[in-house]
């Protein structure tokens, strides 16, 4: 159905005269008559009848009017959903409790007028595909990966280097340390059931193991952070890595310890990815916010994989 004819019908119905409708629509009265006639042919009914005062709605016209108004409202919502600056900015993060979500929360506090949709995709390949298709506007990821550079139409900028900490239960042999040199973790079991081979975080921990001789186990099903915390609290032989900005809550009786790792400090490099042709104005605001508020990268005494995109 031609929305111009529907819009003309609604304006003419409200005005009561084709001449007034023509003036409001900035077209000729003849154009209004032609549009109404075309709509009547499409519907197979008469919508107006001539009266002494102008044009009145027929019974069919009265029945069609509320639906015509709804058609125009739906059309306006459809346009607004894709109009730059009107639809929410859709951003992908790895988890709702990680540093990336914290960056978005800070952005939302600074720009409460910007609507956000937060999604969680599986890995960098899914994120890049969603950026290129327009499903999302941006993604926080560690980029790139060995042998898998980013496509040329995807831009990235490193926005946060998150230091890793060792999380232990109260009975663990290292629980009393205020900080731990990375070499001191050799021989201790670090359990991380969330690592998935082929993902960017899987590649990160593979390189960490290869370079420093650590023992990182990804065995067993991943039942989520609560089950991980319960197991680490109850098992003296197990510890796990956690980002310093990761927000987790556990029962006070767990007695868990978060211990900084040093000499060097492994950091997880978070980058923002987006399509170079994305026109959403809120994306520019997000990039400017991150550039102004995030810390320096490549600090002395830290470690990142060699394949990481430079800061």
Secondary structure, DSSP 4 states (H G I P E B T S, - for coil): --HHHHHHHHHHHHHSSHHHHHHHHTS-HHHHHHHHHHHHHHHTS--EEEETTEEEE-HHHHHHHHHHHHHHHHHHHHHHHHSTTTSPEEEE-S-SSSHHHHHHHHHHHH-TTS-EEEE--SSHHHHHHHHHHTS-SEEEE---BTTBPPPTTEEEEEEEEEEEEEEE-TTSTTTT-SEEEGGGGTTSEEE-TT--TTSHHHHHHHHHHHHH--EEE--S----HHHHHHHHHH-TTEEEEEETT------GGG--EEEEEESSEEEEEEEEEEETT---HHHHHHHHHHHHHSPPSS-TTEE--TTSPP-
